[in-house]
Protein backbone atom coordinates (compact mmCIF):
# COMPACT_ATOMS: atom_id res chain seq x y z
CA UNK A 1 0.00 0.00 0.00
CA UNK A 2 1.52 3.36 -1.02
CA UNK A 3 1.54 6.52 1.07
CA UNK A 4 -1.26 8.09 -0.96
CA UNK A 5 -3.60 5.26 -0.01
CA UNK A 6 -2.83 5.51 3.71
CA UNK A 7 -3.33 9.26 3.95
CA UNK A 8 -6.72 10.62 4.99
CA UNK A 9 -8.47 12.32 2.07
CA UNK A 10 -9.55 15.95 2.52
CA UNK A 11 -11.57 18.39 0.43
CA UNK A 12 -11.77 22.16 0.84
CA UNK A 13 -14.94 24.09 0.00
CA UNK A 14 -14.41 27.83 -0.42
CA UNK A 15 -11.20 28.67 -2.27
CA UNK A 16 -11.87 32.42 -2.04
CA UNK A 17 -10.96 32.49 1.66
CA UNK A 18 -7.38 33.03 2.81
CA UNK A 19 -8.11 30.39 5.46
CA UNK A 20 -8.46 27.83 2.66
CA UNK A 21 -4.90 28.58 1.53
CA UNK A 22 -3.60 28.36 5.09
CA UNK A 23 -5.21 24.95 5.58
CA UNK A 24 -4.09 23.69 2.17
CA UNK A 25 -0.50 24.52 3.10
CA UNK A 26 -0.87 22.66 6.38
CA UNK A 27 -2.27 19.64 4.56
CA UNK A 28 0.62 19.71 2.09
CA UNK A 29 3.10 19.76 4.97
CA UNK A 30 1.41 16.89 6.83
CA UNK A 31 2.36 13.24 6.56
CA UNK A 32 -1.12 11.85 7.15
CA UNK A 33 -3.48 14.02 5.08
CA UNK A 34 -3.97 14.49 1.35
CA UNK A 35 -5.91 17.24 -0.42
CA UNK A 36 -7.94 15.53 -3.14
CA UNK A 37 -9.68 18.63 -4.45
CA UNK A 38 -11.28 21.98 -3.77
CA UNK A 39 -14.46 23.80 -4.74
CA UNK A 40 -15.02 27.51 -5.17
CA UNK A 41 -17.40 29.83 -6.94
CA UNK A 42 -14.82 32.47 -7.88
CA UNK A 43 -12.74 31.54 -10.98
CA UNK A 44 -9.81 33.77 -10.06
CA UNK A 45 -9.56 32.23 -6.59
CA UNK A 46 -9.78 28.74 -8.09
CA UNK A 47 -6.96 29.53 -10.51
CA UNK A 48 -4.73 30.84 -7.71
CA UNK A 49 -5.51 27.83 -5.55
CA UNK A 50 -4.74 25.42 -8.39
CA UNK A 51 -1.51 27.24 -9.25
CA UNK A 52 -0.32 27.40 -5.63
CA UNK A 53 -1.23 23.91 -4.43
CA UNK A 54 -1.70 21.88 -7.62
CA UNK A 55 -5.20 21.10 -6.42
CA UNK A 56 -8.00 19.90 -8.66
CA UNK A 57 -10.50 22.76 -8.64
CA UNK A 58 -12.69 21.46 -11.46
CA UNK A 59 -15.63 20.53 -9.18
CA UNK A 60 -18.81 22.33 -10.22
CA UNK A 61 -20.80 21.56 -7.07
CA UNK A 62 -19.92 21.60 -3.35
CA UNK A 63 -21.16 18.02 -2.98
CA UNK A 64 -18.64 16.74 -5.56
CA UNK A 65 -16.50 15.00 -2.91
CA UNK A 66 -19.33 13.46 -0.85
CA UNK A 67 -18.59 9.82 -0.10
CA UNK A 68 -15.03 10.20 -1.39
CA UNK A 69 -13.25 11.98 1.47
CA UNK A 70 -12.61 11.40 5.17
CA UNK A 71 -12.99 15.04 6.06
CA UNK A 72 -14.00 18.39 4.65
CA UNK A 73 -12.92 21.94 5.50
CA UNK A 74 -15.70 24.43 4.71
CA UNK A 75 -14.05 27.81 4.39
CA UNK A 76 -16.56 29.59 2.12
CA UNK A 77 -16.73 33.19 3.30
CA UNK A 78 -20.50 33.55 3.30
CA UNK A 79 -22.10 31.66 6.16
CA UNK A 80 -25.36 31.58 4.20
CA UNK A 81 -23.84 28.76 2.12
CA UNK A 82 -22.51 26.65 4.99
CA UNK A 83 -25.54 24.48 5.63
CA UNK A 84 -25.86 23.66 1.92
CA UNK A 85 -22.16 22.85 1.70
CA UNK A 86 -22.09 20.78 4.89
CA UNK A 87 -25.21 18.63 4.48
CA UNK A 88 -23.82 16.12 1.94
CA UNK A 89 -20.90 15.44 4.29
CA UNK A 90 -22.89 14.93 7.50
CA UNK A 91 -22.50 11.16 7.35
CA UNK A 92 -21.49 8.74 10.13
CA UNK A 93 -17.80 8.94 11.00
CA UNK A 94 -17.08 12.00 8.86
CA UNK A 95 -15.08 14.95 10.16
CA UNK A 96 -16.40 18.38 9.18
CA UNK A 97 -14.82 21.76 9.88
CA UNK A 98 -17.04 24.81 9.29
CA UNK A 99 -15.36 28.21 9.42
CA UNK A 100 -16.96 31.21 11.10
CA UNK A 101 -19.78 31.97 11.01
CA UNK A 102 -21.14 28.44 11.36
CA UNK A 103 -24.21 29.79 9.54
CA UNK A 104 -25.68 33.27 9.17
CA UNK A 105 -28.98 32.23 10.73
CA UNK A 106 -29.05 31.03 14.38
CA UNK A 107 -31.79 28.49 13.68
CA UNK A 108 -29.82 27.03 10.79
CA UNK A 109 -26.68 26.87 12.93
CA UNK A 110 -28.57 24.99 15.64
CA UNK A 111 -29.98 22.62 13.03
CA UNK A 112 -26.52 21.92 11.59
CA UNK A 113 -25.19 20.99 15.03
CA UNK A 114 -28.19 18.73 15.67
CA UNK A 115 -27.79 16.96 12.31
CA UNK A 116 -24.09 16.40 12.95
CA UNK A 117 -24.77 14.92 16.38
CA UNK A 118 -27.64 12.79 15.07
CA UNK A 119 -25.45 11.35 12.30
CA UNK A 120 -22.33 10.77 14.38
CA UNK A 121 -20.29 13.46 12.65
CA UNK A 122 -17.18 14.95 14.24
CA UNK A 123 -17.93 18.66 13.92
CA UNK A 124 -15.55 21.52 14.64
CA UNK A 125 -14.84 25.08 13.50
CA UNK A 126 -16.01 28.59 14.27
CA UNK A 127 -13.55 31.35 15.10
CA UNK A 128 -9.95 30.51 15.96
CA UNK A 129 -10.00 33.34 18.55
CA UNK A 130 -11.43 30.91 21.11
CA UNK A 131 -8.00 29.27 21.24
CA UNK A 132 -6.15 32.48 22.17
CA UNK A 133 -4.09 31.66 25.30
CA UNK A 134 -4.66 35.11 26.81
CA UNK A 135 -8.44 34.73 26.57
CA UNK A 136 -8.26 31.32 28.17
CA UNK A 137 -6.17 32.76 31.00
CA UNK A 138 -8.80 35.47 31.46
CA UNK A 139 -11.52 32.84 31.61
CA UNK A 140 -9.56 30.92 34.26
CA UNK A 141 -9.10 34.13 36.25
CA UNK A 142 -12.83 34.87 36.07
CA UNK A 143 -13.68 31.33 37.18
CA UNK A 144 -11.17 31.16 40.02
CA UNK A 145 -11.03 34.72 41.32
CA UNK A 146 -12.76 35.54 44.54
CA UNK A 147 -12.95 39.16 43.41
CA UNK A 148 -16.03 40.60 41.77
CA UNK A 149 -16.04 41.18 38.03
CA UNK A 150 -17.04 44.79 37.45
CA UNK A 151 -17.08 44.66 33.67
CA UNK A 152 -15.09 43.95 30.53
CA UNK A 153 -14.33 45.35 27.11
CA UNK A 154 -13.41 43.65 23.84
CA UNK A 155 -12.59 45.06 20.41
CA UNK A 156 -11.92 43.62 16.96
CA UNK A 157 -12.22 44.46 13.26
CA UNK A 158 -15.50 44.19 11.36
CA UNK A 159 -16.61 44.44 7.73
CA UNK A 160 -20.14 45.67 8.23
CA UNK A 161 -20.92 45.95 4.50
CA UNK A 162 -19.15 42.77 3.42
CA UNK A 163 -20.45 41.11 0.28
CA UNK A 164 -20.10 37.83 2.17
CA UNK A 165 -22.98 38.28 4.59
CA UNK A 166 -22.56 41.83 5.87
CA UNK A 167 -22.08 42.19 9.61
CA UNK A 168 -22.28 38.41 10.15
CA UNK A 169 -19.12 37.80 8.09
CA UNK A 170 -16.51 39.15 10.51
CA UNK A 171 -18.38 39.86 13.75
CA UNK A 172 -18.19 36.24 15.00
CA UNK A 173 -14.52 36.79 15.93
CA UNK A 174 -15.41 39.42 18.53
CA UNK A 175 -18.47 37.48 19.67
CA UNK A 176 -16.27 34.41 20.22
CA UNK A 177 -13.78 36.44 22.26
CA UNK A 178 -16.44 37.50 24.76
CA UNK A 179 -18.00 34.02 24.85
CA UNK A 180 -14.62 32.41 25.51
CA UNK A 181 -14.11 34.49 28.65
CA UNK A 182 -17.65 34.77 30.02
CA UNK A 183 -19.76 32.06 28.39
CA UNK A 184 -23.23 32.30 26.86
CA UNK A 185 -25.36 33.24 29.87
CA UNK A 186 -26.14 36.65 28.41
CA UNK A 187 -29.43 38.17 29.52
CA UNK A 188 -29.75 40.88 26.87
CA UNK A 189 -27.94 42.83 24.15
CA UNK A 190 -28.05 46.52 23.19
CA UNK A 191 -26.11 48.05 20.28
CA UNK A 192 -25.60 51.23 18.29
CA UNK A 193 -24.18 51.54 14.80
CA UNK A 194 -21.99 54.50 13.93
CA UNK A 195 -21.12 54.34 10.23
CA UNK A 196 -18.89 51.32 9.67
CA UNK A 197 -18.51 50.50 13.38
CA UNK A 198 -20.79 49.12 16.07
CA UNK A 199 -20.74 49.41 19.86
CA UNK A 200 -22.64 46.74 21.80
CA UNK A 201 -23.33 45.98 25.45
CA UNK A 202 -23.99 42.52 26.82
CA UNK A 203 -25.80 42.27 30.12
CA UNK A 204 -24.69 39.34 32.27
CA UNK A 205 -25.86 38.78 35.83
CA UNK A 206 -24.02 41.38 37.92
CA UNK A 207 -21.96 43.09 35.22
CA UNK A 208 -21.90 44.28 31.61
CA UNK A 209 -19.48 43.63 28.75
CA UNK A 210 -18.84 46.13 25.96
CA UNK A 211 -17.96 45.07 22.43
CA UNK A 212 -16.44 47.49 19.91
CA UNK A 213 -16.68 46.24 16.34
CA UNK A 214 -14.43 48.25 14.03
CA UNK A 215 -11.07 48.46 15.81
CA UNK A 216 -8.00 47.45 13.79
CA UNK A 217 -6.65 45.26 16.58
CA UNK A 218 -8.03 42.48 18.78
CA UNK A 219 -8.05 43.52 22.44
CA UNK A 220 -9.58 42.25 25.67
CA UNK A 221 -9.81 43.82 29.14
CA UNK A 222 -11.48 42.43 32.25
CA UNK A 223 -11.94 44.64 35.33
CA UNK A 224 -12.21 43.06 38.75
CA UNK A 225 -12.87 44.95 41.97
CA UNK A 226 -9.18 44.75 42.85
CA UNK A 227 -7.30 44.52 39.53
CA UNK A 228 -7.52 44.53 35.73
CA UNK A 229 -6.33 42.13 33.05
CA UNK A 230 -5.58 43.37 29.54
CA UNK A 231 -4.39 41.68 26.37
CA UNK A 232 -3.84 42.46 22.71
CA UNK A 233 -4.33 39.25 20.76
CA UNK A 234 -2.05 38.30 17.90
CA UNK A 235 -0.03 35.28 16.77
CA UNK A 236 -2.67 34.13 14.31
CA UNK A 237 -0.40 31.42 12.83
CA UNK A 238 -0.60 29.69 16.23
CA UNK A 239 -4.39 30.06 16.35
CA UNK A 240 -4.85 28.65 12.85
CA UNK A 241 -2.49 25.78 13.68
CA UNK A 242 -4.48 25.02 16.82
CA UNK A 243 -7.85 24.86 15.09
CA UNK A 244 -6.35 22.76 12.28
CA UNK A 245 -4.88 20.41 14.89
CA UNK A 246 -8.37 19.93 16.35
CA UNK A 247 -9.67 18.93 12.90
CA UNK A 248 -6.67 16.70 12.25
CA UNK A 249 -7.01 14.92 15.59
CA UNK A 250 -10.71 14.31 14.99
CA UNK A 251 -9.91 12.72 11.62
CA UNK A 252 -7.90 10.16 13.60
CA UNK A 253 -10.51 9.79 16.35
CA UNK A 254 -8.56 11.80 18.93
CA UNK A 255 -9.93 14.49 21.23
CA UNK A 256 -13.52 13.55 20.44
CA UNK A 257 -14.92 14.21 23.93
CA UNK A 258 -13.56 17.76 24.12
CA UNK A 259 -14.59 18.45 20.52
CA UNK A 260 -18.13 17.18 21.15
CA UNK A 261 -18.49 19.55 24.09
CA UNK A 262 -17.12 22.40 21.98
CA UNK A 263 -19.44 21.51 19.07
CA UNK A 264 -22.45 21.98 21.33
CA UNK A 265 -21.42 25.63 21.68
CA UNK A 266 -20.69 26.28 17.99
CA UNK A 267 -23.94 28.16 17.44
CA UNK A 268 -23.27 30.64 20.27
CA UNK A 269 -21.19 33.06 18.19
CA UNK A 270 -23.95 33.13 15.54
CA UNK A 271 -26.67 33.75 18.14
CA UNK A 272 -24.70 36.59 19.71
CA UNK A 273 -23.61 38.26 16.46
CA UNK A 274 -27.17 38.07 15.13
CA UNK A 275 -28.51 39.59 18.38
CA UNK A 276 -26.09 42.51 18.04
CA UNK A 277 -27.23 43.06 14.46
CA UNK A 278 -30.89 43.00 15.47
CA UNK A 279 -30.18 45.36 18.37
CA UNK A 280 -28.54 48.09 16.27
CA UNK A 281 -31.09 47.71 13.48
CA UNK A 282 -34.08 47.93 15.83
CA UNK A 283 -32.63 50.31 18.43
CA UNK A 284 -34.07 48.08 21.11
CA UNK A 285 -32.83 45.66 23.75
CA UNK A 286 -32.67 42.04 22.54
CA UNK A 287 -33.44 39.46 25.21
CA UNK A 288 -31.54 36.15 25.05
N, C-alpha and C positions, 0 to 999 in steps of 0.2 A: 504494500500500500504506500503510495507516494505522499509527500507532505501536503499536497493540495487536497487530497481526499481526507486527511485527518484534521484539517483546519475547519473551524466553524464558519459557516457561510453567512455573510452579512450583506444587507442591502441598505442604501441610504435614500430617503425620499425627501427631496427639497434641496437641490444643488445650489439654489440662489443664496443660501445662508452661509456666512463665514464659518459657522459651527460645523457645517457639513464638511468643509475642507479640513478643519481641525481634526475631526473624527476620522476622516479618510487617511490622514497622515498617521494617526495613531494606529489604525488598522494595518497600514503598510509596514509599520515598524514592529508590529507584534509577531509572535511566532505561532500563535494559535488561532488567528482570525484571518479571513480572506474576504475582500470586497468583491462580490460577484456582479454588482451593477448598481446604477443609481438612476433615479427618476427626478425630473424637474420640468417645470413649465416655461422656463425662460431659456431660449436657445443659446444666448450668449453665455449664460452661467453653465449650461451643459457643455458647451465647447471648451470653456476654461477648465472645467472639472475633468473632462476627458483628456485634455492636453496635459494637465498637471499629474493626474493619477493613473492614466491609461485605463480608466474605467469605462465600461459599456454603458452609455447613456442613451441607448436607442429605445428604451421602454416608452411606450405611448400612454401607459396607464399606471397609476400608483399600485395597482394590485398585480402587476406583472411578475412579481417574485413570490407571490403567495404559494405556500407549499414547497418552495424551493430553497428557502433559507432558514437558518436556525434563529436568526435575530434580525430586527430591523430598527434603524435609527431614523425617526421622523423629525426632520429639521426644517420642514417647510415653515416659512416665516409667518404666514397667516394662520392663526389658530382656528379659523373657521373651516379649514380643510382637514384638521387633524383627526376628527372622528371618521371621516370618509377614508382617509389614508390608513388609519389603524385597523378598522373593522376586519378586512380580509386576513389580517395577521393575528387576530385574537383567537388563536387555536391552542389546544392543550400543549403545554410544554414550551411554547414559544417565549422569546424574550423581546420585549418591545420598549424602546425608549421614545418618549414624546417630549420634544423641547417645549419651553415656555412659549405662550401659555398652553396648558394642556388642551384647552378648547377656548373659544371666545365666550361661550355661553355656559354659565354655571350648571344648568341642568344637563347639558350635553357632557360636561366634564364628569359629573357624578355618574352619568350613565356609562361612560367609557370605563371608569374604575370598576363599576359593578359588573360589566361584561367581562372585563379582564379577570376579576376574581371568580366569577361563575365558570369561566372556561379554563381556569388553571394557568393563566398567563402570568409571567414574571414581568411586571410593569414597573418602569422607573422613568425619571425625567424631571421636568419642571426647570426652575432656575438653579444654576450652579451656585448662586450666592448663599444658599442654605448650608453649604459646606465651608464657608469662610471661618477659619479658626477663631478670629476675634469675635464673631457673632456667637459662636458656640461657647466661648469663655464668658461672654456677657450673659448668655442664658444660664450658665452654671452659677454665675454670681447672683442672678435674680432668684434662682431656685434655692440657693444655700444661704443667702444673706439674711441676717436677722433684722437688717435695717429696712425701713419703708421705702418703696419705690415712689418717688414723687412724680416722675414723668420721663419721657424719652423723646428723642428726635432722630429721624432718619432722612437721608437725602440721596437721590440718584438721578441719572438722566431719564428723559422720556422723549418719545416722538409722537406727540399728541395727534398730528395729522398724518401719520404713517399710512401709506397705501396698503400696508399689510395688517389692517385691522384697527387703525387709529390708536387710541389710548391703550387698548388692550395688548398691543404689540410689545411695548417695552415696560409698561408699568408693573408686570409681574415680578420683576427683579426687586423693586422697592417693597412691594407687598411681601415677598418672601423674606426679606431682611427683617421686617417687623415680626412676622410670624415665627421666624426662627428663634427670636429672643423671647417673645411673650406668648406665643401660641395663638389659638383661634377663638378664645373666649371673649370676643369683642361684642359689646352690647349695642353700639351704634356707630355710624360714620357720618361726618359732615365734611364738606369740601367746597372750595372756591376755585374757579379757574381764572387765571390772569394771563391772557394771551396764550402763549405756548407752554405755560407752566401751571401747575396745580398745587394747592396747599390743602392737606386733608388732616382731620383729627379723628383718632380712634378712641372711643370711650371704653376702657376696661373698668372692672370693679376697683375703685379706689384711686385711679390715676388715668391720665390721658397720654396718648402718643401722637406726635405730629409727624406727618410725612410731607416732604417737599420734592415733588416731581419736577425736574427741570434743571437740577444742579449738574455740573460737568463731572463731579466726582461722587463716589459712593462713601457716605459717612454714617456713623452711628454714635449716638450719645445716650447714656442712661444715667439719670440723676437719682441718687438715693438720698436719704435724709442726712447722711454723714459723709458722702463722697460722690464723685462722678467718674464714670468710665467713658472714654472716647476712642474711636478708631476710624481711620480712613482705610477703606478696603481696596486692595489691589491684588497683585499676583494671580491674575486670571489664568495663566497657564496651569498653575496648581489646581485651581478650581475645576477647569475643564478636565484635567487628568483624573481628578477625584470622581467626577460624575461618570466619566468613561470607565473607570475602574469598577464602579458599581454595576454598570451594564455588563462589562466583561466577566465579572464574577458570577453574575446571574446566569449568563450563558453556560457556565460550568457548574451551575447548581450551588454556588457558594453565596453566603450572606442573604439567604432567602427570607429568614425571619425578620431581620432588620428592614429589608427592602419591602416586605409585605406591610409592615407597620408604617413605613414611609409612604407607600402607595395609597394607603387609606387617607392620607392628608394631601394628596396631589391636587385636589380640587380647591383647596383653601386659597391659594394665590389667585385663582380665577374669581372665586366668590368675593374676595376682598377688593380686587381691582375693579370688578364690575360694580360693586357697591360705591366705590369712590366716584366712578363715572356717573352713576345714577344720582349721586349726591350733588355733584357740581352742575349737572344738567337740570336738576329739579330745584336746586336751592334749598332742599329740605334735609332733614335728618333721616338717614336710612337705618332702620332697626335690623339687627342680625340675630 
